[in-house]
Structures are given as structure tokens and as C-alpha cells.
Amino acid sequence: MKTILIQMAADARLIIKNIFLWITVGFLVLIIITVNFFLPEETAVETVAVAHYGMGLPGLPKAESIEALTEMVRKDDKLIGIYETNGEVTALVNNLSEKQTRAGLSRFFEKENQVPVNYSYTSEVIEPAPFNKRMAPVMISLEAVMTGILLAGVIMLTEKERGITRAYRVSPPGAAGYVLSKTILFSLIGTAYSFLIALFTAGFDIHIGPFLLLSFIVSALFTLMGMTVSVFIKSISTWLMLMAFLIGINTVVLFAYIFPSVSMDFMKVLPAYPMIFAFERTMFGPAGYSGNGFGVLTLWTAGLFILCLICVHFRLLKPHKGE
């Protein structure tokens, strides 16, 4: 443990002197300012879609059951699902306000305000947060992706350029100590960044314990992802291209949160997909939330840790020809 702490201190000294750390700090400040002062709290009422079960409404998507209708609404927070039982209409919505829901239903009911509509929120997020606050999970996720992937890669390239990697090949902790020291350090940095963004945008209303745990897990995940790729990189140009690809492919998933209608199946297999919705629920959801996102992200992190350990042991810390 002492050796790991010494390595963490050495990594901290390297990263403090690196421009990329201060770029991420500047990005952190920019995020807080943007969410609080430039994004509106409310947006214009958006056009919503309507699906139904057993309502006899031609031209609209039709579900085969109430359960299927509920699942459709869960996947699209701009969709209203309606069904009728005993002359009473129930509207299923996911993060739509009552104003948006009634506006969407006014096309189908001549006197919609006189129709008894029971709202059944399918999301754990019962009351939609203001628009600018809802963007905070997007910003936190983006910061987690960039910080983990970039800082890990920068440190590893710096070590290669200065010949520090050769010293690690004969150090006692070996691959396990190497991977753990960097993962813990960058996860702590990422957790601090995430908490500062949440604190200055949503305040202390977030569920602090689950939020900090989630932040540490996802920071570790993307740190390990950046380290695993960086093991095989020797030049800054190659590194920049691969880092841009990793950041880009994970950032695309964030659009599924902002625009659910553009969500595609391939996005759901990437770690950024459960991450952003888990951040939303730990910030705005009910107390004690421990949804599937935590389990999925923990499995991703464990798998990447094993992969990173193998790559570091057999590729980075083993001498090769020309090195």
C-alpha cells in the first residue's frame, strides 16, 4: 500500500505540471457557468408523440399491452402513452410536465381538460428538473469521459518519453501497483470534478453518497479505458486520434439523453449509456436509488481492470526489441 501511495504522489506531481490538467479545470469552470447562466430553466413546449393501447386511434403507434406501452414510454421521454379502463383515460408520461401532456392530448380530445386523466409517471424521476439542471448529468458525464481518458493517456505517454516506464519494470508492485495507483488517483480527481459540477448546479439536493460512489466508478472505468489503449501507443499523433475516437463514440451516447428519439441500439452497449441515466437518478431521483446502472458500470470497470492489468503486464512492463 505504501508503494502505491508513493506512485500516486509521483503521478500527481507529473499531472500537476501538465497542461491537460488545467484544460480540464477550465472546462469544469466553463460547465458550471454555462449551466447556471446560459442555459434556460424552461424551454418552449416541445411537440410530443402519442402512442396508445386499445383506444382506436388510427395513425398512431399501437402497443400490444399496457406493459408494452409502458416500456415504449420508458424509452422515450417525449412520448405520451394512453389507454382507457372503465371510461377513464390514463396517460403514461416520462419527465413530461402536465402542461406538455395536456397540450399533446388536446389533438385527440375535443374537451381534453374535462376528460379525467390520471398521470402515471414511469420514470423514477417524478418531478422533472429545470432544463438547465437536466443538462448537468450530460456535462458531468462528458467531464468524466474526458478526464479519465485524457489524463491517463497523457501520464503514460509522458512516462514513456522520460523513460520512467523502464523503472517500473523492476519495481516491486509490478502491473497491479501500476494500474491501481493511476486508477485511484484519477478516479479521485474525476470524483472531485463531478461533485463540484453537481454542487454548483444542483446544490446539496443530490443524493451525495450514491453520487460519489457512481462518480468514482465511472472515473475508474474511463481511466482504465484510456490506460488500456495507451499501452500500445508510442506517438502523440496516434494517441490524439485514438483518444478523439474514444471520447467521440462515448459522447454520441449523450445525445440519447437529450434527444431520446435518436437513440440507437448500439448506444446501449456502451458504458456511457447507463452512466448518464444513473447520474440523472442520483441527482434528481428518489432517495435510496440503486438502479441497474450501478451494476452494469461496475461490471464494465471490473472487466476493463482485468484487461488493463493483462495489457500492462505483458506489453508495457515487458521489455521489447528496440526499447
N, C-alpha and C positions, 0 to 999 in steps of 0.2 A: 504493500500500500504506500509506503514511504517513497519507493522508487517511482510509482505512478504520479504521486504528488509533485515530485521533482520534475518529471517530464511535463506535467501540466504547467508548472511555473515557467519552464523553458519555452513551451509553446506560447504561453501568454506573452512573454517578452517579445517573441517573434511577431505575433499578431498585432501587438500594440504599435509596433513600428511600421506596420503595413498599411498602405493607403486604402485597401479594400475595407478594413475595419471602419475607417472614418467615413467611407462612402455609405456603408450600411447604417451608421449612426445618423448621417444626414438624411438618408431615406426614411429612417424612423421618425425624425422630426417632421419631414415633409408629409408623411402619412397622417400624423396627429393633427397637423394644421389643416390638411385637406378635408379630413372627416369632420372636424369641428367648425370650420369656417367657410368651406367652399361647396360642400355637398348639401343640398336642401334637406330639411327634415321631412318634407312631404313632396310627392310628385303628383303630376296630373293623374286623374283616374285612368288607368290603362284598360284597353279592350281585353275583356276576358272571354274565354271559351266556355261552352256549356256541354256537358255530357249527361246522359240520363239512363235510368233503368225503369222500364215499364211505363213510360209516360206518353208514348205515342207521339213523339215529336219528330217528324220527318226531317232528314237532312242533318241530324246531329249524331255525334258518336253515341253508340248504344252499348251499354255493358250487359253482360250475361247474368250478373247477380249484383247484389248490394256490395258484397265483398270485393268483386272485381271493380266496381265503381269507386269504392274507397281507395283501392290500390292505384287507380288512374289519377285520383286527386292527390295522393301522396307524392306522386312522381312529377306533378306539375302544379306549382302554386299559383298559376293564373287560370286554373280550371275550376269551374263550379260543377259539382255533381248533384243531380236532383232525382228524387224518387218520391212516390206517393204511397202512403199507407193509411187506409180508413179516411180518405179525403183530406189528409194533412200532408203538406209538402215538406220534405226535409232537404235542406241544402247542405252539402258537404263542401267545405272550403278549407284551404291550407294557406294560412297567412294572408287572406283577403279580409279587408275590413267589411263591416256591414254595409257601408255606403257603396263599396265596389260590388258587393254581392247583389244588392238590390238593383243597382244600375245594370248589371249583367242579366238579371232575371226579368227586367222590365220589358224586354223584347217579346217575352212569351206569355206574360200575364197582363191582361188589359188593366186591371186594378191591382197591381202587384202588392202595393202596400196593405191591401185588405186581405191578402192571402196569408194564412198562418204559416210562417216559415220557421222551422227550428234549425238553428245553426249547429252543426256537429263538426267541430274543428278536429281534423285528422292528424295534425302535427302536434308534437309536444310543445311547440311554441304557441301558447294560447293567444297572447296578445302580440300582434306584430309590432316590432320595434320601429322607431322612426327610420326613414330611408337612409339617412347618413350613418346611423348606428348600425344598420344592417350591412353596411359596406365594411364595417370594422373586421368581421371574420375574413373577408376577402383580402384585406390588407395584411392581417396577421398571417394568413396562410402564405401570401406572397413573400412576406418577410422571412418566414420560416424556411421556405424553399430556397430563397436566395442566400440567406445567411449560412445555412447548413452546407449547401453545395459549394458556394464560392469560398468560404473561409477554409474549409477542409482542403480544397484543391490548392489554394494559394499557399498554405503552410507546407503541404507535401512537395510542391514544386520548389519552394524556397529551400527546403531541406536537401533536395536533390542537387540544386545548383551550388549549395555551400558544402556539399559532401557530408552533411550531418547524417544522412541515411546510412552511410558506411559504418558510423559509430554505433548505430542502433543494431547492426548485425551481430555485434559481440556483447551487447548489453544484456544483463540478466533477465529483465522482464520479457524480452522477445516480442513476438507478434501480439500476444494478449495484452501486454502492458502498453505497447504502441497504440493499439486500437482503442483500448479503454481510456487512456489519458486524453486522447483527442476527442473521443466521443463525449466524455463527461464535460470537458472544458467547453466545447462548442454548444453542447446541449444547455449548459448553464447560461451561456451568452444568449442563445436563442430564446430561452425561457424568460430571461430578463427583458429582452426586446418585446416579446409578446405581451408580457404583463404590463409594461409601460404603455403600449398601444391601447390595451384594454382599459387600463386605469384612466388614461386621459381622454378616452372616447366614451366608454360606458360607465365609468366610475366603479364604485365598490358594490354595485348591484349584481355583478357576476358571481358565479359560484367558484370562489377562489381556489379551493382545494382541487376539484376536478379540472379546473382550467390550468393550473400549474402542472398537474400531472400530465395532462394532454400536451401542453407546450413542450415539456421535457421529452416526451415520447416522440413527437413529430420532429423536434430538433435533432434528436439522436438518429432518427430514420434518415433524414436528408443529409446529415453529416456522414453517415455510413455509406449512403449512395454516392456522395461526392468523393469519399476516400476510395471506394472500390474502383471507380472509374479512373481516378488519378493515379492509381498504382501503375497503370500501363502507359501513362503519358510522360513524354520527355520534353516536348517543346511547348512554349506558351501559345503558339498559334493553334496547335491541335487541341490544347486544353480549352481555349476560348470557344472553339467550335462545339466541342462536346458539352461544355457547361451551358452554352446557349441552348443547345438541343434539350438537355435535361430540364432546364428551367422552363423552356418554352412548352414542352409537352405536358409538364405539370401545371403550368399557368393556364393552358387551354381549358383544363377541367374547371377552373374557377368560373368560366362563363356558364357552366351548367347551373351554378348557384344564382347568377344574376339573370340569366335567360333560360329557364328550365326547358323551354320548347326546343332548344338546340342541343339538349343532352343526347349523347350517342352512347351505344353500348360499350365501346372501347374505353370510354372515360371512367366507367365504373370499376375497371380492374386496376386503375392507377391509385396510389396511396393518397393523392391529393383530393380524391372524391370523398371518401369518408371523413377526411381531415376537416374540410371546410364545414360540413354539416355538423360534425362533432363540436367544432368551435362555436357554431351558432347556438347549439343547445346548452353548452356550458356557460355561455354568456347570457342568453335570453330565455332558456328553457326552465322547466320546473326544478325545484331543489331535489338533489339526490339523483339526477340523471346519470345513468351509466350505460348508454346505448351501445349498439353493436360496433360503433366506430372505434371505441377503445380496443376491443378485442382484435379487430382487423388490423389496426395500426400497430398493435403490439406484435402480432404475427409477422407483419412486414418487417418491423425492426429486428426481431429475433432472426428472421431469415437473412436479412442483409448483414447482420453482425457475423453470422457464421460464414457467409460468402466473403465478407471483407477480411475476416481472420485468415481464411484459406489463401486469398489473393496476396495479403501482406506477407504471410509466412513463406509461401512458395515462389512469389515473384519479387516483392520489394526487398525482403531481408535475406534473399539468397543471392550470392554473387553470380553475375553472368559475364559472358565474354564481352570485353570492351568496357567494363565498368571497374 
